């Protein structure tokens, strides 16, 4: 016969176990902060920035992992900064469509449209979209006349983000860059969709600068500028399974425009497909530049479909003629490998390596290049300037750097 005291003890133990299990579940799943519970209207007209900001602040101070939920609907969102540090990991689950204001005068923040800053263990995910509504901005962008190209807001800015992941989201019609990864470390971007028309000026898909251990895997990018661009200070960057086009290709640079730029080292671009892009994979530096470094760059297993100038090193990069083109670049480029590049070139000149006459490129390797050109203006060709004894192996078409200097 079981005593009443034993019954009470067993009941108490059961309650304690349930409380422990509930606590574990709460820690595992965290709290959900639905922005509609913070006043979001989701009518596509009312400014829902405050609701998102308030939900973020509540999630950020939670001691348990938490989620800011943006459910289905249309949300008009003005300039918004989501700031850390947070006390625990925070996820932003985007199911709805976020709309940027069309009026450029609304953007009085230097951070752009939506900015994530100083956060560790951030997750941004979901099948929703960030729509920059940039068509009016493109018509007002006077970058080509002034050479100043940063007067428009970036759609998504990630600054000082660590140990984080961005996946499954879509960015549409940004006014300037779609995504800017700045001063970040150990961030993965996976299954990203980026869309803007070919005529959209300076709408780089993903731009990276002053960051390390950035991994882009599985991105589908159609835009009006570089699909992926790497600024100074980009180190240990891995880019793979990116489809690009239209756009300007995948670029290291431009480098050498400013003083005290940080070195670019350890970049791998692998298993990507470029279609009808203005360029393929390229390294670009400004003439008349301060000193700089770009080294250990690997471009491998890349398919080019009707790409203009599939392989390019351009140390005379001078868009809009706002530079001293006659003064050679001081950016030192070395240890560059192009391996297993195949497909079709839209231009006769498929490989163009134009290095600085002040500091020639060193240790450039070409291996298994198979590019075809079907135009009427002659056979496919390559051109090399100021490349110190490049090495070649495997089958090369066109014969790359056969007459180097």
C-alpha positions in Angstrom: 0.0 0.0 0.0 1.4 3.4 -1.1 1.2 6.1 1.6 -0.3 9.6 1.0 3.1 11.1 1.5 4.5 9.0 -1.2 1.7 10.0 -3.5 2.4 13.7 -2.8 6.1 13.1 -3.5 5.4 11.4 -6.8 3.0 14.1 -7.8 5.5 16.8 -6.8 8.2 15.0 -8.8 5.9 14.8 -11.8 5.1 18.5 -11.6 8.8 19.3 -11.3 9.6 17.2 -14.4 6.8 18.9 -16.4 8.2 22.3 -15.4 11.7 21.2 -16.4 10.4 19.9 -19.7 8.5 23.2 -20.3 11.6 25.1 -19.5 13.7 23.0 -22.0 11.0 23.4 -24.7 11.0 27.2 -24.1 14.7 27.4 -24.3 14.8 25.2 -27.5 12.0 27.1 -29.3 12.3 30.5 -27.6 9.6 33.1 -27.7 7.8 34.4 -30.9 7.3 38.1 -31.3 4.7 38.6 -34.0 4.9 42.1 -35.3 1.1 42.2 -35.6 0.9 42.0 -31.9 3.0 45.2 -31.8 0.7 47.2 -34.1 1.7 46.3 -37.6 -1.2 47.0 -40.0 0.1 44.9 -43.0 -2.0 47.0 -45.4 1.0 48.0 -47.6 0.3 51.7 -46.9 0.8 52.3 -43.1 4.4 52.6 -41.9 5.0 49.4 -39.9 8.6 50.3 -39.0 7.8 51.1 -35.4 6.0 47.7 -34.9 9.0 45.8 -36.3 11.5 47.9 -34.2 9.5 47.3 -31.0 9.2 43.6 -31.7 13.0 43.4 -32.3 13.8 45.2 -29.1 11.6 42.8 -27.1 13.3 39.8 -28.8 16.8 41.3 -28.4 16.5 41.6 -24.6 15.1 38.1 -24.2 17.4 35.8 -22.4 16.1 32.9 -24.4 16.5 32.3 -28.2 13.6 34.2 -29.9 12.0 34.9 -33.2 10.6 38.1 -34.7 7.8 36.9 -37.0 6.8 38.9 -40.0 3.7 37.0 -41.2 2.1 37.0 -44.6 1.0 40.5 -45.8 2.4 43.7 -47.2 4.3 46.0 -44.9 5.4 49.5 -45.7 8.7 50.0 -43.9 10.7 53.2 -43.7 14.4 53.4 -42.7 14.9 50.8 -40.0 17.9 49.9 -37.9 17.8 46.6 -35.9 20.6 47.0 -33.3 22.4 44.6 -31.1 24.1 43.2 -29.1 21.3 40.9 -28.0 21.2 38.6 -25.0 20.5 35.4 -27.0 20.2 34.3 -30.6 17.5 36.1 -32.5 15.8 34.9 -35.7 13.8 37.2 -38.1 11.3 35.0 -39.9 10.1 36.9 -43.0 6.9 35.4 -44.5 5.4 38.6 -45.9 6.5 41.3 -48.3 8.3 44.4 -47.1 8.0 47.5 -49.2 10.5 50.4 -49.2 9.2 53.9 -49.7 9.4 55.2 -53.2 10.2 58.8 -52.1 14.0 59.1 -51.6 13.5 62.1 -49.2 12.3 59.6 -46.6 15.7 58.0 -46.4 17.5 60.3 -43.9 19.6 57.5 -42.4 23.1 56.7 -43.7 22.4 53.1 -43.0 20.1 52.7 -46.0 16.7 51.0 -45.9 16.9 48.0 -43.4 20.1 47.7 -41.4 21.2 44.9 -39.0 24.0 46.0 -36.7 26.3 44.5 -34.1 24.6 41.2 -33.6 25.9 37.7 -32.8 24.0 34.6 -33.8 21.4 36.2 -36.1 19.2 34.3 -38.5 17.2 36.0 -41.2 15.1 33.6 -43.2 11.8 32.9 -44.8 10.1 32.9 -48.2 9.2 36.6 -48.0 10.6 39.5 -50.0 12.4 42.8 -49.4 11.1 45.0 -52.2 13.2 48.2 -52.6 10.8 49.7 -55.2 13.8 51.3 -56.9 12.6 52.2 -60.4 12.3 55.9 -59.6 15.7 55.9 -57.9 17.4 54.4 -61.0 16.2 57.3 -63.1 17.5 59.8 -60.6 20.9 58.2 -60.1 23.5 60.5 -61.6 26.5 58.3 -60.7 27.7 58.2 -64.4 28.0 62.0 -64.4 29.4 62.7 -61.0 31.3 59.5 -60.2 29.6 59.5 -56.8 27.6 56.3 -56.6 26.6 56.0 -52.9 23.8 58.6 -52.8 21.0 56.0 -52.9 20.0 53.7 -50.0 21.2 50.1 -49.8 18.3 47.7 -49.3 19.8 45.3 -46.7 22.9 46.3 -44.7 24.6 43.8 -42.4 27.2 45.5 -40.3 29.3 43.8 -37.6 27.3 40.6 -37.7 29.0 37.4 -36.5 28.3 33.7 -36.5 25.1 34.2 -38.4 23.0 33.0 -41.3 20.8 34.6 -44.0 18.8 32.1 -46.1 15.8 31.7 -48.4 15.0 35.4 -48.6 14.4 37.5 -51.8 15.5 41.0 -52.6 13.8 42.9 -55.4 14.4 46.1 -57.2 16.9 47.7 -54.8 17.7 51.4 -55.1 21.4 50.7 -54.8 23.1 47.5 -53.6 20.7 44.7 -52.6 22.9 43.4 -49.8 26.0 44.9 -48.1 28.1 42.7 -45.8 30.4 45.0 -43.9 32.8 44.2 -41.0 31.2 40.8 -40.6 32.7 37.4 -39.6 31.5 33.9 -40.1 28.3 34.6 -42.0 26.6 32.2 -44.4 24.2 33.4 -47.2 22.3 30.4 -48.6 19.5 30.1 -51.2 19.2 33.8 -51.8 17.1 35.2 -54.7 17.9 38.7 -56.1 16.0 40.4 -58.9 16.4 43.8 -60.6 16.3 44.7 -64.3 19.5 44.9 -66.4 19.1 48.7 -66.7 19.1 49.3 -62.9 22.3 51.2 -62.1 24.6 50.1 -59.3 22.3 47.4 -58.0 25.1 45.0 -57.0 23.6 41.8 -55.7 25.8 41.0 -52.7 28.7 43.3 -51.8 31.3 42.3 -49.2 33.9 44.5 -47.6 36.1 44.4 -44.5 34.8 40.9 -43.7 36.1 37.4 -43.2 34.8 33.8 -43.4 31.8 34.7 -45.6 30.2 31.8 -47.4 27.7 32.3 -50.2 26.2 29.1 -51.4 23.2 28.8 -53.6 22.2 32.3 -54.9 20.2 33.1 -58.0 21.0 36.7 -59.0 19.7 38.8 -61.9 20.5 42.5 -61.6 22.0 45.6 -63.2 25.6 45.5 -61.8 27.9 42.9 -60.3 26.1 39.8 -59.0 28.7 39.5 -56.3 31.4 42.1 -55.6 34.2 42.0 -53.1 35.7 45.2 -51.7 38.8 45.8 -49.7 39.3 43.7 -46.6 37.5 40.7 -47.9 39.4 37.6 -46.6 38.6 33.9 -46.7 35.5 34.3 -48.9 33.8 31.3 -50.5 31.3 31.8 -53.3 29.7 28.7 -54.9 26.6 27.6 -56.7 25.8 31.1 -57.8 23.8 31.6 -61.0 24.3 35.1 -62.4 22.7 36.9 -65.3 21.9 39.5 -66.4 24.5 41.5 -64.5 28.2 42.4 -64.6 29.5 39.1 -63.4 31.4 38.2 -60.2 34.1 40.7 -59.3 37.0 41.2 -56.9 37.0 45.0 -56.6 37.0 47.6 -57.6 40.1 48.2 -55.5 42.5 51.1 -55.1 40.1 54.0 -55.1 40.8 55.0 -51.5 43.8 55.3 -49.2 44.5 52.6 -46.5 42.5 49.9 -48.2 42.8 46.5 -46.5 44.2 43.5 -48.4 41.9 41.0 -50.2 43.1 37.5 -49.6 41.8 34.0 -49.9 38.8 34.2 -52.3 37.3 31.1 -53.9 34.7 31.3 -56.6 33.6 27.8 -57.6 30.8 25.9 -59.4 29.0 29.0 -60.7 27.1 29.6 -63.9 27.0 33.0 -65.7 24.6 33.7 -68.5 24.7 36.7 -70.8 26.6 38.9 -68.4 28.7 41.9 -69.3 31.8 40.2 -67.8 32.5 36.8 -66.3 34.9 36.6 -63.4 37.2 39.6 -63.0 39.6 41.5 -60.8 39.4 45.3 -61.2 41.6 48.0 -59.8 41.7 51.8 -60.4 44.7 53.4 -62.1 46.6 56.1 -60.1 45.7 54.1 -57.0 47.3 53.9 -53.5 49.1 50.7 -52.6 47.0 47.6 -52.2 47.0 43.8 -52.3 44.8 41.2 -53.9 46.1 37.6 -53.6 45.2 33.9 -53.5 42.2 34.2 -55.8 40.8 31.0 -57.2 38.1 30.8 -60.0 37.3 27.2 -60.7 34.6 25.0 -62.3 32.7 27.9 -63.9 30.3 27.7 -66.8 30.0 30.8 -69.1 27.0 31.1 -71.4 27.3 33.9 -74.0 29.4 36.0 -71.6 31.3 39.0 -72.8 35.0 38.8 -71.7 34.6 35.7 -69.5 38.0 36.1 -67.8 39.3 39.5 -67.0 41.9 41.3 -64.9 41.5 45.0 -65.4 44.0 47.3 -63.7 42.9 50.2 -65.8 39.4 50.2 -64.5 38.1 53.7 -65.1 34.3 53.9 -65.3 32.8 57.2 -66.4 36.4 58.5 -67.0 36.7 60.0 -63.5 40.3 59.0 -63.0 43.9 59.5 -64.3 44.0 56.5 -66.6 47.6 57.2 -67.7 49.0 56.6 -64.1 49.4 52.9 -63.4 47.7 51.1 -60.5 49.7 50.3 -57.3 47.5 47.4 -56.3 49.7 44.2 -56.3 47.8 41.2 -57.7 49.3 37.7 -57.2 48.5 34.0 -57.0 45.4 34.0 -59.2 44.1 30.7 -60.7 41.6 30.2 -63.4 40.7 26.5 -63.6 38.2 24.5 -65.6 36.4 27.4 -67.2 34.1 26.4 -70.1 31.3 27.6 -72.2 30.8 30.4 -74.8 32.1 33.9 -75.1 29.9 36.7 -76.6 33.0 38.6 -77.7 36.1 37.6 -79.7 38.4 38.7 -76.9 37.5 36.0 -74.3 40.5 36.3 -71.9 41.9 39.7 -71.1 44.5 40.1 -68.4 45.6 43.8 -68.2 47.9 44.3 -65.3 49.8 47.3 -64.0 53.0 48.2 -65.7 54.2 49.5 -62.3 53.5 46.2 -60.4 52.9 43.4 -62.9 50.7 40.5 -61.9 52.6 37.5 -60.5 51.9 33.8 -60.4 48.8 33.7 -62.7 47.8 30.2 -63.5 45.6 29.1 -66.4 44.3 25.5 -66.5 41.7 23.7 -68.7 40.1 26.7 -70.3 37.5 25.8 -73.0 35.7 28.8 -74.4 34.0 29.0 -77.8 33.1 32.0 -79.9 30.9 31.8 -83.0 31.0 35.4 -84.2 32.0 36.5 -87.7 34.9 38.8 -86.8 37.5 36.1 -86.5 38.7 33.3 -84.1 38.6 33.6 -80.3 41.6 35.4 -78.8 43.3 36.3 -75.5 45.3 39.3 -74.5 47.8 39.8 -71.7 49.7 42.9 -70.5 52.2 43.1 -67.7 51.8 39.5 -66.5 55.0 37.9 -65.2 55.5 34.5 -66.8 52.0 33.0 -66.3 51.8 29.2 -66.1 49.5 27.2 -68.3 48.4 23.5 -68.1 45.7 21.3 -69.7 43.8 22.3 -72.8 43.5 26.1 -73.4 41.1 27.7 -75.8 41.9 30.4 -76.5 45.7 30.0 -75.9 45.9 32.3 -72.9 48.8 34.6 -72.6 50.8 33.0 -75.3 52.6 36.3 -75.9 52.9 37.6 -72.4 55.1 40.6 -71.4 
